[in-house]
Each structure stands twice: as C-alpha cells, then as structure tokens.
C-alpha cells in the first residue's frame, strides 16, 4: 500500500528549500569568519606536527569526537600518522596510547566540559604538546594548551541555537586546513595518495597495469588459415568478442564479432573463407607493462572495446573495456 500523500509537506516545500538555503548561507558565513583567526599559533602548530617524530593523537567528546575521527582519517590518508582517543575513554585507561613524541589535539567547542578538564592535566603531566581546537580561547582548555586554534562561531545554524552545526563544521574545516598545509609541506603527491588508497579509483589509476587485468581473461587466437567455423567457435568460447590472428606467437591481425557480422551481410561463398581474408591488419596493441589508464585512452581514441596485449612482439592476451570498467578507472 502506498502512503497517503502528505499535502501539508507539499504546501511547505518552498519553506523546506528556503530553510536549506538559509542553513548553507549561515554555515558559509561562519566558515568565512575563520579566515581572520589564522594566526601565528596556527603556523606553529603546522610546524610542530610537521617536525614531530611521533603521531598525532586527536581527542574529543560528543560531536567533537566524531569530527576528531574524521580528522584522523584525513591525516592518516595524507601522510600524517594519527589516531583517535575518545576523551571519556582516555581518563579510563586509553591515555596509555599516547607515546613520548606524540602531539595531542583536543577538540571542544566550550573547552570546559568535565572530561576535557580531567584529560588536559593528564596530557600535560606526560609532557606532550597540547593543541586546543576550541571555540572559546578563554576556556580551561584554551588557557592550558600550548597552542590554540580558534573554531569560534557566533551561533549555530540550528534555529534553537543548540544542535552543533556551525561549530562542528568549523572544527572540520580547520582540521582540513591543517591537513592541506601538511600535504603541501610534505610534497605529498598523487602517487603517495595512491599508496594509501590502493582500493580506490584514484589509487588504481596510478598503480594498476594492463598485466593485472588481461591475465584473468581467456587468450583467443587462430591461425591465418583458420576456417570461418573455427573463428566463430574461438570468438564465442572465449567471450571477448574478438580473436587475434597469430603465427609463431606474433600478431598478424585481429577479427572482431563486428567483422564477422559485416562479412556475413555480404552475398559471398563462405565455405572457403579463412582468417587471413577477414582479419584487420595492424590492430591496436598495448604492452603488458603499460598503465591501465593508457589502455583506457587508447580504446577511447580509437572507439574500440578491446586491445591485444603484447610482451615485446609476442601476443599474450586481450584486455577488454569491461575489465577497466569493473575496476572503476573509467
């Protein structure tokens, strides 16, 4: 059964759009105000993290803890070893994860939550550098920290000024600012990114080679004197829509299912036709050690779905457009 149409909701659609736009505008304004808070402390924080021999330990509680986890993920994936420590768990044993050379970032909008007030002196007693990411410079956290990064916002986008919205966005944005500064300082490039994201599309584009793909396919091939029946059986059984025409491991030509269809549309005697009469000579090939993205480029430029793969001049297999599509690099 379909639910009854909510007429009241439809009547308020314009209000929904208006509220959404207002929320984005409010958050945008809050973020733009952060530009004026980038000061010498921010620069020193970047320098401390960059030169550190330890890790970055990021802590928070409530919504700030969630932002801390996002920041940890961003730092780890861009070359800054990091780990998350929940502020409440830290005072019940997890503080043991903090090592001698680690730098601790504590995130808190107010800077005065009970857990933070307990955690801060414990961190300082260990001798670790403490960075406050807070909306309140004059808070306990702000006054006790070695460095302070402001996440101050005048109000939340929430109409009741209660639900963390602007404040958590500000925290996340400042974390991104730190991460980007460190990326540039480290000269962290696309190849480095791929190393930490081997399963992602970008990672695959940067490390996946043709050799990683064609080996999973069949290796269709016929000789130049192969009959039409043999050609059709080879293309059908190998399921790649193509066969190479090979002599002494060298490629003489290629026959696609399209070539067969065009030939069969002609009024000729098929009984004595051989592969050499059907094949296209000088087919597009690619070396097996080429990057997979090069195969994509070649296929798109020639508007074809397969490339014959070679090792030097030796035919070794076929890479298909679907192989590249399956890996998510198209």
Secondary structure, DSSP 8 states (H G I E B T S, - for coil): ------HHHHHTHHHHHHHHHHHHHHHHHHHHHHGGG--HHHHHHHHHHHH-SS-EEEEE-THHHHHHHHHHHHHHHTT--EEEEEHHHHTTTGGGG--TT-EEEEEESSS--HHHHHHHHHHHHHT-EEEEEES-TTSHHHHHSSEEEE---S--SSTTS-SSSHHHHHHHHHHHHHHHHHHHHHT--HHHHHHH-TTSHHHHHHH-BTHHHHTTS---EE-TT-BHHHHHHHHHHHTSSEEEEEETTEEEEEEEHHHHHHHHTS-S--TT-BHHHH-BSS--EEETTSBHHHHHHHHHHHT-SEEEEEETTEEEEEEEHHHHHHTT--
